[in-house]
Amino acid sequence: MAKAKGGDCYEANGKLALEFIRGKYPKAELVHGVALNSLDYMPMGHAWVEVGNTCYDYSNGRKLKIPKNKYYFKNSWRTIQGNTC
């Protein structure tokens, strides 16, 4: 079975949250959660940004913008903490 490798979600989405809060989305939240990794089924921490009912995930070179309910369902996230920077 393939082993999961680490990504840059904490750094990339932390920067995105600051950019949003300082700009057009002052109520953006940096959110941390845990899901089972699809490669090795081990718990995996992750970070993304939420603005209202929209999730943004700019980790690993992506620029994902998706409705919150679809993002949570697709990834089976269990939210740990949401913070406004």
N, C-alpha and C positions, 0 to 999 in steps of 0.2 A: 504494500500500500504506500502511496506517495505521501511524503511528509510535507505539511504546510510550511510555507516560508513567511517570514514577517513582511509587513508592508509599511507604508508611511502614513496611515490614517490619522494618528494622533497629531503629527506635525502638520500635515496638509490641511486637515479640517480644523485644527486649532487656528491656523493662519486665516483660513476662510472665515471662521466665526468672527475673528477680530476685524477683518475687512468689512464684513457685513454690518457688524455693530457700529463701526465708525462711519459707515456710509448709509446706504438706503434701507437697511433692515436693522434698526436699533434694538428690536426685540428678538433677534436671532439667538438660538441656544445651541451650545456645544453639548452634545449628548454622548454618553458612554453606555455601551451595552455588551452583552455576551450572547453568542450563538454557538452551535456546534459547527465546526469546520467541515465542509463537504469532502475534503480529502482524507482526513484521518479521524473525524468525529470527536475531536478533542475540543473542549471549550476554547473559544477564541474571543478575546477582547477586541472591541472596535469603537471608533468614534465617527460621528457624522454631525451635520448641522441641520437644525430644524427651524423653519420660519413658518409659523402657523401650521397648516396641514401639508407642508411640503418638506421633503428631506433632500439635502444636498450632500453628495459624497464625492469629493475631489481627490480621493486617495488613489495611489498607484497610476497616476496620469489620467484618470477618468474625470469627467465633468458630468456627473449624474445628477439629474433633477427629477424627482419622482414623487407622486402623492404618498403621504405618510402611511396610509393603510396598506398600499401595495408594497412599500419598502419593508414594513414590519412583517407582512405575510411572507414575502419572498425570502427573507433572511431569518425568519423565526427569532427576531431579536427579543431579548429580555432587558429592558432598560435598567441601568444601574443608577445613572445620575444625569440630570440635565442642568447645565450651568449657563447663566448669562455672564459673559466675560466682563 
